[in-house]
Amino acid sequence: MDKYKSIDAQLVDGNKGNGSTVSQIYYLTHQILKLTFHLKSNHEDYSARKGLLKLLGKRKRLLVYLSNKNTALYAKILKDLGIRGLKKR
């Protein structure tokens, strides 16, 4: 439960709770960073690579949803996490 507390401390605009879109994006980003670090030393771990791709897809879908619903919060999340925005469709 400590990882949820640290993620909740980073959340912006009072979007606390494990079910909110913002908290899910923060949690997925944390997981993605952990898997990326793992894959740097274990580059042949194909199951971890597959899991990383699944997490990236889920985060992308959540970012699309957030960009459609609340553009200002979307921009703030991108800035806080240091991730790239979505490509223009």
Secondary structure, 3 states (H helix, E strand, C coil): CHHHHHHHHHCCCCCCCCCCHHHHHHHHHHHHHHHHHHHHHCCCCHHHHHHHHHHHHHHHHHHHHHHHHCHHHHHHHHHHHCCCCCCCC
